[in-house]
Amino acid sequence: MTPQPQAGTTGPNRSGGGGPSARRAAVAGSTTHAALDGPVGRAAPDGPGGHYARAVSHYFSVTPSGPERRREIEVPIRGHRVRLETAAGVFSGDRLDPGTTVLLDAVEDPPATGTLLDLGCGWGPIAIAMALASPEARVLAVDVNERALALTADNATRLGLTNVETHLPEDLLAAEPDLRLDALWSNPPIRIGKAALHEILRTWLPRLTPGARAQLVVQRNLGSDSLQRWIAAELGRDVTRLTSVNGFRVLTVR
C-alpha cells in the first residue's frame, strides 16, 4: 500500500526528489505520468499521461517565483464561513472564484467514504468543502502549482481537517497508478485550450469508479456546451447539465 501522508501535508512524492526546482522540472517535462489502460492504470511513458504533463505545463505548471504575499479572507463554503489564506500567483488569489461558488452551491454532498479528488485545487476551497462534508473520506487535492498546494495544506490544517492530502499530479499517479476515484469536483483550467483540457479529462475521468460522478463547472462563453458534447462523444460518458447560474454551467459526468 502507498504510505499515507499526515493530514494536511503533501503526499509521499512531494518530499525529496531534488527540491522544488527538480519537482517543477518534472511537471514541465515529465513523460512518466500514468494513464489508464482499460480498467487499471499503468505507467505510460509515451501515452496520454506524458502528453498531459507537457500539455498543461505551458499554462500553469511553473510555481510563481515572486513574493507570495499571503493574506486571509473569509469565505462561505457550503454553509460554513471560514477564514482561509490566499496568495499571489495562484488561481483566484484574491477571492472565491464565482464559478467555484456556483459549483459548491449546486452539488450534493460527496460520498461519505472513499477517495475524492479536487482537480486543480488552487488554495483549496473545493477540497476543503469535500473534507468538511465527508470527514471519513480521503480527499486528494491536486495542482501543478506548488504554492497552491502549500496553501491548501495549510488551510486544511488551520481548520483541523485531517483527511486532506496535496499532490503534484504526476507524483500522485506515479505512486498510485491504479488510483480510482469515488468523486471528482473541479473548476478546470479552461483557458489552457481544448487540447490540453482534453488531455486532463482523458487522464482523470476514466478513474471514476462505477456509479461515481465528476462535477465540473465551466463558463458558458468559454465553451461549456461544446465540452459537454465532447465528453459524451469522445469519452463515451453520460454527461448532463446540473444547473446554469450567472453564465456558469455545472456538468455532471457519470
C-alpha distance (Angstrom), angle and dihedral (degrees) to the residues before:
residue distance angle dihedral
M1 . . .
T2 3.77 . .
P3 3.82 111.5 .
Q4 3.79 111.6 -104.7
P5 3.80 115.7 -125.6
Q6 3.77 120.3 -131.9
A7 3.77 117.8 -92.6
G8 3.75 114.5 -72.8
T9 3.78 93.3 6.7
T10 3.73 132.8 110.3
G11 3.76 122.7 -92.0
P12 3.81 128.4 -99.3
N13 3.78 94.7 -83.3
R14 3.79 93.8 51.8
S15 3.81 92.9 73.0
G16 3.77 125.3 68.3
G17 3.78 117.9 -3.8
G18 3.78 96.2 122.6
G19 3.80 100.0 -54.8
P20 3.82 132.1 -86.7
S21 3.80 95.6 -43.9
A22 3.78 92.3 55.1
R23 3.79 91.3 46.3
R24 3.80 92.1 50.2
A25 3.80 89.4 50.9
A26 3.79 89.1 51.6
V27 3.80 90.6 53.6
A28 3.76 92.9 50.3
G29 3.78 98.9 44.0
S30 3.78 109.9 16.7
T31 3.80 116.5 136.9
T32 3.81 94.6 176.8
H33 3.78 97.8 77.6
A34 3.79 113.9 134.2
A35 3.78 126.0 -109.2
L36 3.77 132.4 -175.3
D37 3.77 118.7 -103.1
G38 3.78 103.9 -168.5
P39 3.80 114.3 -50.8
V40 3.80 96.7 -16.0
G41 3.77 134.4 50.2
R42 3.79 130.1 -117.6
A43 3.77 137.4 170.9
A44 3.79 110.4 -85.4
P45 3.83 111.9 -172.2
D46 3.78 93.7 -175.4
G47 3.78 99.5 25.3
P48 3.78 135.8 91.6
G49 3.80 93.0 -64.4
G50 3.77 92.9 62.1
H51 3.78 90.8 45.0
Y52 3.79 89.2 50.3
A53 3.81 93.9 54.0
R54 3.80 91.7 49.4
A55 3.81 94.3 41.9
V56 3.78 95.6 56.6
S57 3.79 96.3 39.3
H58 3.80 96.4 79.7
Y59 3.80 92.6 59.8
F60 3.77 112.5 35.5
S61 3.79 114.1 -9.9
V62 3.79 99.5 101.0
T63 3.78 112.1 87.2
P64 3.81 107.1 -130.2
S65 3.78 115.4 -101.2
G66 3.81 98.3 -158.4
P67 3.80 125.8 94.1
E68 3.76 113.0 -57.3
R69 3.82 95.9 -141.6
R70 3.78 97.0 -170.5
R71 3.76 118.3 -158.8
E72 3.77 136.3 176.1
I73 3.79 124.5 -116.3
E74 3.78 132.6 178.1
V75 3.79 114.8 -129.5
P76 3.82 136.9 174.5
I77 3.79 113.6 -120.5
R78 3.81 116.0 -177.7
G79 3.78 96.4 -45.3
H80 3.80 96.5 -31.0
R81 3.79 125.7 100.9
V82 3.77 107.9 -150.4
R83 3.78 136.9 173.4
L84 3.79 112.1 -131.2
E85 3.78 136.6 170.8
T86 3.78 123.8 -113.5
A87 3.79 131.4 175.2
A88 3.77 145.1 -169.4
G89 3.78 116.1 -81.7
V90 3.81 98.4 40.2
F91 3.80 131.2 95.4
S92 3.82 112.1 -77.3
G93 3.77 91.0 -6.7
D94 3.81 95.2 173.9
R95 3.81 102.7 48.5
L96 3.78 146.9 -1.4
D97 3.80 103.7 -71.8
P98 3.84 112.8 -113.9
G99 3.79 91.8 -128.2
T100 3.79 91.3 52.4
T101 3.80 88.6 50.5
V102 3.81 90.6 53.7
L103 3.81 91.1 48.6
L104 3.81 95.0 48.7
D105 3.80 92.3 46.3
A106 3.82 93.7 49.3
V107 3.79 108.4 43.9
E108 3.78 128.2 82.1
D109 3.79 119.6 -121.3
P110 3.79 114.1 -72.8
P111 3.82 120.2 -115.0
A112 3.80 113.2 -63.7
T113 3.79 92.1 -126.8
G114 3.79 137.8 19.4
T115 3.79 131.2 57.9
L116 3.80 119.4 -39.5
L117 3.81 125.3 -172.8
D118 3.79 132.5 -151.6
L119 3.80 101.9 -165.2
G120 3.81 110.1 -154.8
C121 3.79 96.0 8.3
G122 3.82 101.6 -174.2
W123 3.80 107.3 -175.9
G124 3.78 90.6 -16.6
P125 3.82 116.1 -98.8
I126 3.80 95.5 136.9
A127 3.82 94.5 44.6
I128 3.80 89.6 47.7
A129 3.81 91.1 50.1
M130 3.79 90.0 52.1
A131 3.80 92.6 47.0
L132 3.81 93.2 48.6
A133 3.80 91.4 50.1
S134 3.81 96.1 43.0
P135 3.81 111.1 28.9
E136 3.81 92.2 168.3
A137 3.81 93.8 54.7
R138 3.80 127.6 89.5
V139 3.81 107.4 -115.0
L140 3.80 117.3 -159.2
A141 3.80 117.6 -162.5
V142 3.80 111.3 -164.4
D143 3.78 128.4 -171.1
V144 3.79 137.6 143.8
N145 3.81 91.8 -137.7
E146 3.80 109.5 86.5
R147 3.78 92.3 -160.5
A148 3.80 88.3 58.6
L149 3.79 91.1 49.8
A150 3.80 91.7 51.4
L151 3.80 91.3 50.2
T152 3.80 92.2 49.0
A153 3.81 92.0 49.4
D154 3.80 92.3 48.4
N155 3.80 92.8 45.7
A156 3.80 91.1 51.7
T157 3.78 90.3 49.4
R158 3.80 94.3 49.6
L159 3.83 89.2 54.3
G160 3.80 92.5 47.7
L161 3.80 93.5 -115.8
T162 3.79 108.2 158.1
N163 3.79 99.0 -178.2
V164 3.82 103.5 65.0
E165 3.81 122.5 104.6
T166 3.80 125.5 -176.9
H167 3.80 122.4 -149.3
L168 3.75 143.9 170.1
P169 3.82 103.1 -120.3
E170 3.80 97.5 -122.2
D171 3.81 91.3 47.4
L172 3.79 92.4 51.8
L173 3.78 94.6 48.2
A174 3.79 92.9 44.5
A175 3.81 89.7 53.0
E176 3.81 94.5 42.3
P177 3.81 109.9 25.4
D178 3.82 90.9 165.3
L179 3.80 93.4 52.2
R180 3.79 113.8 149.5
L181 3.79 127.2 -169.9
D182 3.79 131.8 -140.5
A183 3.82 92.5 -166.9
L184 3.79 137.5 3.3
W185 3.80 124.4 -162.7
S186 3.77 121.4 -178.4
N187 3.77 147.5 163.6
P188 3.81 89.9 -157.5
P189 3.82 124.5 -151.2
I190 3.79 97.6 -102.7
R191 3.80 94.2 169.4
I192 3.81 93.4 67.1
G193 3.82 87.0 79.3
K194 3.77 135.1 -105.5
A195 3.80 98.3 -77.9
A196 3.80 94.4 53.1
L197 3.80 93.5 41.1
H198 3.79 91.2 50.3
E199 3.83 90.3 52.7
I200 3.80 89.8 53.0
L201 3.80 92.2 51.1
R202 3.80 92.5 44.2
T203 3.79 88.4 54.5
W204 3.80 99.2 48.2
L205 3.82 111.3 24.7
P206 3.85 94.4 64.6
R207 3.81 87.7 59.1
L208 3.80 92.3 69.9
T209 3.78 112.9 114.5
P210 3.83 118.8 -125.5
G211 3.79 108.0 -71.1
A212 3.81 93.9 13.9
R213 3.79 121.6 128.8
A214 3.78 136.5 -144.8
Q215 3.80 117.2 -150.1
L216 3.82 114.1 -157.3
V217 3.79 126.3 -179.4
V218 3.81 114.6 -153.3
Q219 3.79 130.2 170.0
R220 3.78 113.4 -116.0
N221 3.79 95.0 -132.4
L222 3.81 89.8 50.7
G223 3.78 93.1 59.7
S224 3.79 109.6 -84.0
D225 3.79 93.2 148.5
S226 3.80 94.9 49.1
L227 3.81 89.9 46.2
Q228 3.79 90.0 52.7
R229 3.81 90.0 53.1
W230 3.81 91.9 46.7
I231 3.81 93.7 51.5
A232 3.79 90.3 51.6
A233 3.80 96.5 43.7
E234 3.79 102.7 36.4
L235 3.81 102.5 30.5
G236 3.79 96.8 31.9
R237 3.79 92.0 -130.8
D238 3.76 128.8 148.6
V239 3.81 103.5 -116.9
T240 3.79 127.1 177.0
R241 3.77 136.2 172.7
L242 3.79 110.0 -107.6
T243 3.80 95.9 -174.1
S244 3.79 144.5 -24.8
V245 3.81 118.5 -142.2
N246 3.80 127.8 168.6
G247 3.78 91.7 -18.0
F248 3.82 95.4 -47.9
R249 3.79 120.4 116.7
V250 3.80 122.4 -157.3
L251 3.81 109.2 -149.7
T252 3.79 120.6 -160.0
V253 3.81 113.6 -152.5
R254 3.79 120.8 -167.1
